[in-house]
Amino acid sequence: MPDLIVIGGGLAGSEAAWQAAEQGLEVVLYEMRPRRMTPAHTSGQLAELVCSNSLGSNRVDRASGLLKEELRHLKSLIIACADVTALPAGQALAVDREAFAALVTERIQAHPRITLCREEVTELPIGQPVVIATGPLTSPALAEAIAALTGAESLYFYDAMAPIVTAESVNMEIAFRASRYGAGDEEGDYLNCPMNRQQYERFVQELVNAETFPLRDFEREDPRFFEACLPIEVLARRELNALAFGPLKPVGLIDPHTGRRPYAVVQLRQDNRAATLYNLVGFQTNLKWSEQERVFRLIPGLEQAEFVRFGQMHRNTFLNGPALLHPTMQFRQREGLFFAGQITGTEGYIGSVASGLVAGLNAARWVAGRRPLTFPPTTLIGALCRYVSTPAPGDFQPMKANFGLLPPLDPPIRNKRERYAAYARRALADLEAFLSTL
């Protein structure tokens, strides 16, 4: 019997299996491909990249670059393989996707303590440690087993995410803080971006004409995808004032700058406990990311908005992590069960790798009777794990690495470039200090 079972051979599962094996555990890694394929994959290789071949910036003063540097310090298998198979991409880390997946598969198969099993797992193993890293395309049978364990209301299958911006990038000389009819705290729970009629009509015109991402076949085939939560651009196409009478309705709000009710209002809701991030309420969208940046900056007050996450609508499977997980990636009701990857809400390639590394390391520590690790909140790996496991205002949604998740600097630094560089210096110093105590 193995010391640990890892289910799912994507980025997170491969990383988790590697980390646990490097700690001395005998690991069985289950991957159902190629015996059973998913709608998005084309091969049986481990860690196959199904979207872009870019893993984001390599600069440590960028969030994705800092997270990769933290993972290099932690001897990540995935980042090591990406570095070996890198292609010219300026300051980004892009890989030859076939060479990358082949190298990860080769390294996993060659590890003396990892057994790769090409079978579908349809039930949760009982009585031994497990890491579940099955990603956004978890098979229906296993998804049912997870839902039975977690509660069906805690497992989401369709992901409609609104964009998120940093609070400091909102122009408060135009925007104002208030809740409808004065509800909430004294200052108001929302940031409000007011529009006059001319601004609103221009925004709607640009919105309905903007380019969208094409849906994949398995997303188009399921009508629940759009019935549950219409993209804002689809709603806008129905009628000119559909948004003004819907998510942008101005009722109950007075603009203190003018003393009048605006024609329409875009509301931003607090997205993290530190109030450094705000999401655009009702702005689930399928617009291309470049179009989101162009069109949404037409909103008064968001002309210089810094987007830390763009809106998305796609097939996904993820847990209500804040109700179910510890920042160690352990399941709250079963200590020997760990989750990793996009199913935890860590969005994007590198976020998946990070949660896989944490799950693998902590599964090994748990098997050895040692306390699982909670990484410092000043590191991006620690901040991400906290985000997906800490209750926060509003509904939980997946999140990619961004500097808005980190505790503010003391004293604060106003210049963005200098602030990001300071975040990176603090994160790497704190990570080294943390590792030196282990």
N, C-alpha and C positions, 0 to 999 in steps of 0.2 A: 504494500500500500504506500503511495507517495506521501510526502510530508505536506504537499500543497497541490491543489488543483486550480488551474487558471483556465477560464472559459473565454475564448475569443482571442484570435491571433492577429488583431490589428495593432496599431501603434501602442495603445495602452497595455493590451494583454502581453505583447511581446516584451515590452519594457518590464512589466511586473514579473513575468516568468524569469527573465534574465537577472533582475535584482535579487529575487528570492534565491535563485540557484547560486549566485555569487556569494550569498551569505551561508551557503552550505546545505540548502534544502534540496531534496529530491522532488522535482516538479513534473507534473504532467500538464502539458498545454494542449487544450482541445481547440481545434479549428475545423468547422464543418466544410469549408471549401477545400478542394473543388467538388467533393461528393454532392454537396448541396450549395448552389450559388445564391447570391443575393441579387436584387435587381440592379445594383450599382457596380458590383465588382466584375472583373473580366478574367481573373486568373485565380489560381490557388496559392499564390505567394503570400507569405506573411507581410503585414504592414503595407499592403497595397494602398497607394494614394488614389482615391477615387475622384478627387476634384483637382485643384491646382497642384503643380509640382513645386510650388514655393512654400517654404516654411517661414517666410517673413524676414524681417530685417535682422542683420547680424550685429548692428550697432548696439552697444550696451546702454546708450541713452534713449533707446526705443524699448517699449515694453517687451515685445517678442524677442528682441535681441538680448535683453537682460535675462529673461527666463531661460533662453538657450544657454547663456553663460552660466547660470546657476546649475543647470542640468549637466553641463560639462564638468563643473566642480564635483558633481555627484556621480560622475562616471556613467552617464546615460549611454546605453547601447544604441538607441535610436539616433541621438545626436552624433555619436561617433560614426555611425554608418552614413548619415547624411553628409558629414564633413568629407568622408572618403569619396562619395559619389557626387559631390557638388559640381554644378555647372557655372560658367560665368554669368553673374547676375548682379553686377555692381556691388552694392552693400547688402544685398539680400542673400539668403541661403536657399538656392534652388537646386534640385537634384535631378539626375537621370532616374525617372521613376522606376523603370524596369531594373536598372542596376541596383538601385537603392533597395527595392523589395527583395531582389535576389540575394543581396548581401545580408540583410536581416535574417532571411530564411536560412542561409548558409550558417550564420553564426549561431542561431538557435539550434539547428540540427546538430551542429558540431559540439555543443556544450555537453559535457559528460553527465551533468545532473538534470538535463531536460529531456523528457520524452515527448515528442510531438505526435498527437493522436488525431487523425483525420476523421472525426465522427461528430455528428450533431448531438449536443446535450439538450435534452428536452425536460429534464427535471433537475432541481437543485440537489446536489450531493448532500447527504446528511452524515454527521458524525466526524467530519474532518474539515480543515481549513480550506476556504475557497475564495478566489478572486473572480468576480464577474466583470468582464470587460468586453461585452458583446456589441457595444456601440449603438448608433442610431438605427441600425437595421437588424436588431435582435429578432430571431426567428419567432413566429407566432407561439409555438409550444413553450419555449423558454419564457417569453414575455408573459404568458398566462401563469407560469409557475412563479415568476417574480411578483406579479400582481397579487397572487394568492398569499404570498408572504408579506408584502408591503401594504396591501390594501389597494384595491383597484383605483381609488381616488388619488393615490400617490404616485401613479405611473402614467406619464403623459405620452401620447403617440404622435401628435401633430403640433409642430412648433411654429407659432406665429409671434415673432419677436419685434418689438418696436426699437427704433434707434435710441441710443444713450449718448448724452453729451456731458462734458464736465461742467459743473456749476459755475466755475470761474470764467468760462468762456461765454456765458450768457450776459448780454448787455443789459444791466439792470437800470440804465438810464431810459430804456424803452420798456423792458419787461417789468412786471411788478409781482409781489408776493400777495396771494389772497386765496381764500376758498370761496366757493359759491355761497352767497347769502351769509357770509361771515362765519360759516361752520369751521370747525377745527380749532387750532390754537390761535392766539391773538395775532400773530404775524400772518397766518395763513399757511396752509399745507402745500400749496402749489405755486410754481412760478408760472406766470401767465404772459404770453406774447400776443399783444392786441393787434388786430388788423382793421383798417378801414375798408370800405367796399372795393376801392380800386386795387388795394394790395391783395385782398382776398381773391378777386376775380383773376388777377394775373397769376397768383399762386395756383389756382385751380386749373387754369389753362396750361401752365407748364407741367403740372402734375399729370394730367390726363394724356399729354403728348410725350411723356418721358419713356425711355426704353426700359423694358422689364426683362428679368431672367426667364428663359423658357422653363416650364415645369417638365420634369422627367415623366415617362409614361406611367410609372406606378404612383406618382402623385396626382396626375390628371385623372386617373381611373377612379379615385375615391372621392365622392362628392362631399364627404364630411370635411375635407380639407378647407373648402371655402365657405361652406354653410356655417361652420362654427365661428369664423372670424374673418370677415371680408377684408381684403387689402384696401387701404385707403384710396388707392387710385381707381379701384373697381367701383367703390362707392361714389367717388367724385364723377365718374362717367355717367351715372344715372341721371343727374340733374344738377344744374349749376349751383344751387343752394343746398344740395344734399349734405355737405359737410357743415355748413352754417347751422343747419337744423339737427345735426348729428354730433360727432365728436368735437366740433369746433363751435358749438353753440355758446353764445356769450351770456346767457341768462344768469342772473345772480352775481354779476361781476361789474364793478365800476373801475375804470382806469384812473388811478389817482393823479396821473400826469395831465389828464384832460378833464376829469370830473364827469365823464360820460361813459355810457356802455358802448364797448366796441362793436363793430359789425360782426366780427368773429374773433375767437380766441383759441390759440394753441396752448394747452396746458402741459406743464412738465411736472412729473411726480418724482419725489425722492426715491432713489433706487438702492442706496446703501446707508448703513447706520451713521457713517461719518458725514453724510449729506454732501459728498463731493461729486456724486453722479446723479443725473436726472434723466428719466425716459420720457419720450414724447407720447403722451396718452392717446391711444387709439390709432397710432401710426404704424401698425403692422403693415408690411409692404413687401412687394416682390420687385421693386425697382432695382436696377443695377446700382451698385454702390456709388459709382461716380455720379450717377443721376440723383441719388439721394442727397449727396453732398451739395450738388448744384441747386436742386429744387428746394430743399429744406432750408438752405441759407437765404432764401427769399423771405422767410418768415421774419418779421420785425423782431429784433433782439437776438436773432441767431445768425446774423451776418458773418460772424467770426467763430461760429460754433466749432468746438473740437469734438469730433465723433470718436468715441471709444468702442462703439459697437454700432454697426448698421442693422437696419431691419432685415428680417428674413422670413420666408414662409416655405417650409419644406417638411418632408416626412422625417420625423425624429422620434426617438424613444428616450425619455429621461425621467429620473426620479425626482420627487419633491425632496431634494437633499436636506434642506434645513430641518425637516421633520424626521429624517431617517438616518442621517450620517453624522459621525464625528469628524473633526478635521484631520483625523488619522486615516480617513477613508473606511473606517469600520462601520458596519451596520449597527445601529444603536441597540437592537434587540437580540443580536447574536454576535458575540465578540469575534468569533472565528471567521466571520463572513465579511469580505471587503468588496467594494465596488471601485471601478476605475474607468476612465475614459469619458466619452461624451454622455454616457448614460448617467453620470454624476452631475452633469451640467457644466463641466469644464469644456468650453467651446474651442474648436480649432485644433489643428494638428499638435501644436506644442503644449497646449493646455491638457490634451489627452495624454501626452507623454508624461507630463508632470504628475498627474494623478495616478498614472500607472506606476511610476517610480515610487511614489509614496505608498501605494497599496502593497507593492512587492516588498519593499523594505520592512514595512510594518507587519506584514504577514509573517515574514521570517522572524522578526523580533517576538511576535506573539507566540509562535511555535516554540521558540527558545525560552519562553517564560519571562521575557524582558518587556519593559514598558514601551508601547508604540510611540513613535516620534510625532510631535506637533511642531512644525517648522515655524521660525519666527515670523510674526506678522509683517515685518519690514521687508521680507523677501517676497518675491512674486509667487514662488511656489507655496509659501505659507499663506499669503493673502488669498490666492485662488481657492485653496482648500478650506479656508475659513468662509469665503463667500458662499460656497456650495453647501456649507453645513451650519450656517448661522441664520436664524430667523431675521428677516429684514422687512421693511414696509412694502406693502403691495404683494403681488403674486410673484413667486420665484420663477426666474427664467435663466437659461444658460448664459454664461459670460466668458469672454476671452480675456487673456491677460491684458491689463492696462494699469497705468500709474494711479488712476483714480481709486484703486482698491487699497493702496498703501496708506499708512498713517501719515498725516501731514508732517512736514518738516518743522522743526523748532530751532531757530526762528524761521519763518516762511521766506521763500525766495520767489520774487515776482517774475523774473525772467524765466520763460518756459524752458529754454534750452539748458540754462544753468540749473534749474530745479530738477529736470530729468537726470542730468548728470549726477546731481547730489543724491537723488533716489538710488541710482545705480551704485554709487560708492558705498552708501549706507547698507544696501542690500547685500553686496558681496562681502563687506566687512563683517556684518552680523552673521552671515552664513558661515564664514570661516570660523568665527568665534563659537558658533553653535556646534559645528562639526568637531572642534577641538575638545569639546567636553564629553564626547561620546566614547 
